[in-house]
Amino acid sequence: MEWTAIANFIRPELLIVVAVCWIFGYMLKRTPRVPDWTIIYLVTLAAIIVVCLILGFNVDSFVQGILCGAVAVYGNQLLKQAKKGVDE
């Protein structure tokens, strides 16, 4: 299964959550006392909370939150690795 297929599972009204997660992850990366290994967990937790506040607390919201967080982290890594490949 391609990653784009997974991204298509995210409800369109939640794409703003992906953008917010991306910004949140960027802010965490720039915060000196936040270890890099915790960023993915914090972004995913934030996504789950925000989606549950938007859609209500149910299993679908939980899954949508995980997908939003995952797409935000994956998108960031995709750009970072592409830039690294171009620079080399």
LUMTI-780037 format. One record per residue (C-alpha): residue number from 1; chain; x negated, y negated, z. Coordinates in nm, 2 decimals. Layout:
N
<node><pos>NUM</pos><unit>A</unit><x>X</x><y>Y</y><z>Z</z></node>
...
//
This chain:
88
<node><pos>1</pos><unit>A</unit><x>0.00</x><y>0.00</y><z>0.00</z></node>
<node><pos>2</pos><unit>A</unit><x>-0.14</x><y>-0.34</y><z>-0.09</z></node>
<node><pos>3</pos><unit>A</unit><x>-0.16</x><y>-0.62</y><z>0.16</z></node>
<node><pos>4</pos><unit>A</unit><x>0.07</x><y>-0.84</y><z>-0.06</z></node>
<node><pos>5</pos><unit>A</unit><x>0.34</x><y>-0.58</y><z>-0.01</z></node>
<node><pos>6</pos><unit>A</unit><x>0.30</x><y>-0.61</y><z>0.37</z></node>
<node><pos>7</pos><unit>A</unit><x>0.32</x><y>-0.99</y><z>0.34</z></node>
<node><pos>8</pos><unit>A</unit><x>0.65</x><y>-0.95</y><z>0.15</z></node>
<node><pos>9</pos><unit>A</unit><x>0.80</x><y>-0.79</y><z>0.46</z></node>
<node><pos>10</pos><unit>A</unit><x>0.78</x><y>-1.12</y><z>0.64</z></node>
<node><pos>11</pos><unit>A</unit><x>1.10</x><y>-1.31</y><z>0.64</z></node>
<node><pos>12</pos><unit>A</unit><x>1.07</x><y>-1.63</y><z>0.43</z></node>
<node><pos>13</pos><unit>A</unit><x>1.18</x><y>-1.86</y><z>0.72</z></node>
<node><pos>14</pos><unit>A</unit><x>0.89</x><y>-1.73</y><z>0.92</z></node>
<node><pos>15</pos><unit>A</unit><x>0.61</x><y>-1.84</y><z>0.68</z></node>
<node><pos>16</pos><unit>A</unit><x>0.57</x><y>-2.16</y><z>0.89</z></node>
<node><pos>17</pos><unit>A</unit><x>0.48</x><y>-1.93</y><z>1.18</z></node>
<node><pos>18</pos><unit>A</unit><x>0.20</x><y>-1.79</y><z>0.97</z></node>
<node><pos>19</pos><unit>A</unit><x>0.07</x><y>-2.14</y><z>0.91</z></node>
<node><pos>20</pos><unit>A</unit><x>0.10</x><y>-2.23</y><z>1.28</z></node>
<node><pos>21</pos><unit>A</unit><x>-0.09</x><y>-1.92</y><z>1.37</z></node>
<node><pos>22</pos><unit>A</unit><x>-0.36</x><y>-2.00</y><z>1.13</z></node>
<node><pos>23</pos><unit>A</unit><x>-0.41</x><y>-2.34</y><z>1.29</z></node>
<node><pos>24</pos><unit>A</unit><x>-0.39</x><y>-2.20</y><z>1.64</z></node>
<node><pos>25</pos><unit>A</unit><x>-0.66</x><y>-1.94</y><z>1.54</z></node>
<node><pos>26</pos><unit>A</unit><x>-0.88</x><y>-2.22</y><z>1.40</z></node>
<node><pos>27</pos><unit>A</unit><x>-0.84</x><y>-2.42</y><z>1.72</z></node>
<node><pos>28</pos><unit>A</unit><x>-0.93</x><y>-2.12</y><z>1.93</z></node>
<node><pos>29</pos><unit>A</unit><x>-1.24</x><y>-2.05</y><z>1.71</z></node>
<node><pos>30</pos><unit>A</unit><x>-1.36</x><y>-2.41</y><z>1.79</z></node>
<node><pos>31</pos><unit>A</unit><x>-1.30</x><y>-2.37</y><z>2.16</z></node>
<node><pos>32</pos><unit>A</unit><x>-1.63</x><y>-2.29</y><z>2.32</z></node>
<node><pos>33</pos><unit>A</unit><x>-1.51</x><y>-2.07</y><z>2.61</z></node>
<node><pos>34</pos><unit>A</unit><x>-1.28</x><y>-1.84</y><z>2.40</z></node>
<node><pos>35</pos><unit>A</unit><x>-1.46</x><y>-1.52</y><z>2.29</z></node>
<node><pos>36</pos><unit>A</unit><x>-1.42</x><y>-1.44</y><z>1.92</z></node>
<node><pos>37</pos><unit>A</unit><x>-1.28</x><y>-1.09</y><z>2.00</z></node>
<node><pos>38</pos><unit>A</unit><x>-0.99</x><y>-1.24</y><z>2.19</z></node>
<node><pos>39</pos><unit>A</unit><x>-0.87</x><y>-1.46</y><z>1.91</z></node>
<node><pos>40</pos><unit>A</unit><x>-0.68</x><y>-1.19</y><z>1.72</z></node>
<node><pos>41</pos><unit>A</unit><x>-0.49</x><y>-1.09</y><z>2.03</z></node>
<node><pos>42</pos><unit>A</unit><x>-0.40</x><y>-1.45</y><z>2.13</z></node>
<node><pos>43</pos><unit>A</unit><x>-0.29</x><y>-1.53</y><z>1.78</z></node>
<node><pos>44</pos><unit>A</unit><x>-0.07</x><y>-1.22</y><z>1.76</z></node>
<node><pos>45</pos><unit>A</unit><x>0.07</x><y>-1.28</y><z>2.11</z></node>
<node><pos>46</pos><unit>A</unit><x>0.16</x><y>-1.64</y><z>2.01</z></node>
<node><pos>47</pos><unit>A</unit><x>0.32</x><y>-1.52</y><z>1.69</z></node>
<node><pos>48</pos><unit>A</unit><x>0.53</x><y>-1.27</y><z>1.87</z></node>
<node><pos>49</pos><unit>A</unit><x>0.65</x><y>-1.53</y><z>2.13</z></node>
<node><pos>50</pos><unit>A</unit><x>0.73</x><y>-1.79</y><z>1.86</z></node>
<node><pos>51</pos><unit>A</unit><x>0.92</x><y>-1.55</y><z>1.64</z></node>
<node><pos>52</pos><unit>A</unit><x>1.11</x><y>-1.41</y><z>1.94</z></node>
<node><pos>53</pos><unit>A</unit><x>1.21</x><y>-1.77</y><z>2.03</z></node>
<node><pos>54</pos><unit>A</unit><x>1.33</x><y>-1.83</y><z>1.67</z></node>
<node><pos>55</pos><unit>A</unit><x>1.51</x><y>-1.50</y><z>1.61</z></node>
<node><pos>56</pos><unit>A</unit><x>1.59</x><y>-1.38</y><z>1.96</z></node>
<node><pos>57</pos><unit>A</unit><x>1.43</x><y>-1.10</y><z>2.15</z></node>
<node><pos>58</pos><unit>A</unit><x>1.46</x><y>-0.77</y><z>1.96</z></node>
<node><pos>59</pos><unit>A</unit><x>1.25</x><y>-0.51</y><z>1.78</z></node>
<node><pos>60</pos><unit>A</unit><x>1.27</x><y>-0.69</y><z>1.45</z></node>
<node><pos>61</pos><unit>A</unit><x>1.13</x><y>-1.01</y><z>1.60</z></node>
<node><pos>62</pos><unit>A</unit><x>0.85</x><y>-0.82</y><z>1.76</z></node>
<node><pos>63</pos><unit>A</unit><x>0.75</x><y>-0.66</y><z>1.43</z></node>
<node><pos>64</pos><unit>A</unit><x>0.79</x><y>-0.99</y><z>1.24</z></node>
<node><pos>65</pos><unit>A</unit><x>0.56</x><y>-1.15</y><z>1.50</z></node>
<node><pos>66</pos><unit>A</unit><x>0.29</x><y>-0.89</y><z>1.46</z></node>
<node><pos>67</pos><unit>A</unit><x>0.31</x><y>-0.93</y><z>1.08</z></node>
<node><pos>68</pos><unit>A</unit><x>0.29</x><y>-1.31</y><z>1.10</z></node>
<node><pos>69</pos><unit>A</unit><x>-0.02</x><y>-1.29</y><z>1.33</z></node>
<node><pos>70</pos><unit>A</unit><x>-0.18</x><y>-1.03</y><z>1.11</z></node>
<node><pos>71</pos><unit>A</unit><x>-0.13</x><y>-1.22</y><z>0.79</z></node>
<node><pos>72</pos><unit>A</unit><x>-0.27</x><y>-1.54</y><z>0.95</z></node>
<node><pos>73</pos><unit>A</unit><x>-0.58</x><y>-1.36</y><z>1.07</z></node>
<node><pos>74</pos><unit>A</unit><x>-0.62</x><y>-1.17</y><z>0.74</z></node>
<node><pos>75</pos><unit>A</unit><x>-0.58</x><y>-1.48</y><z>0.53</z></node>
<node><pos>76</pos><unit>A</unit><x>-0.84</x><y>-1.66</y><z>0.73</z></node>
<node><pos>77</pos><unit>A</unit><x>-1.09</x><y>-1.37</y><z>0.69</z></node>
<node><pos>78</pos><unit>A</unit><x>-1.01</x><y>-1.35</y><z>0.32</z></node>
<node><pos>79</pos><unit>A</unit><x>-1.11</x><y>-1.71</y><z>0.27</z></node>
<node><pos>80</pos><unit>A</unit><x>-1.41</x><y>-1.68</y><z>0.50</z></node>
<node><pos>81</pos><unit>A</unit><x>-1.54</x><y>-1.37</y><z>0.31</z></node>
<node><pos>82</pos><unit>A</unit><x>-1.47</x><y>-1.52</y><z>-0.03</z></node>
<node><pos>83</pos><unit>A</unit><x>-1.67</x><y>-1.84</y><z>0.06</z></node>
<node><pos>84</pos><unit>A</unit><x>-1.95</x><y>-1.62</y><z>0.20</z></node>
<node><pos>85</pos><unit>A</unit><x>-1.96</x><y>-1.43</y><z>-0.13</z></node>
<node><pos>86</pos><unit>A</unit><x>-1.97</x><y>-1.75</y><z>-0.34</z></node>
<node><pos>87</pos><unit>A</unit><x>-2.25</x><y>-1.89</y><z>-0.12</z></node>
<node><pos>88</pos><unit>A</unit><x>-2.47</x><y>-1.58</y><z>-0.17</z></node>
//
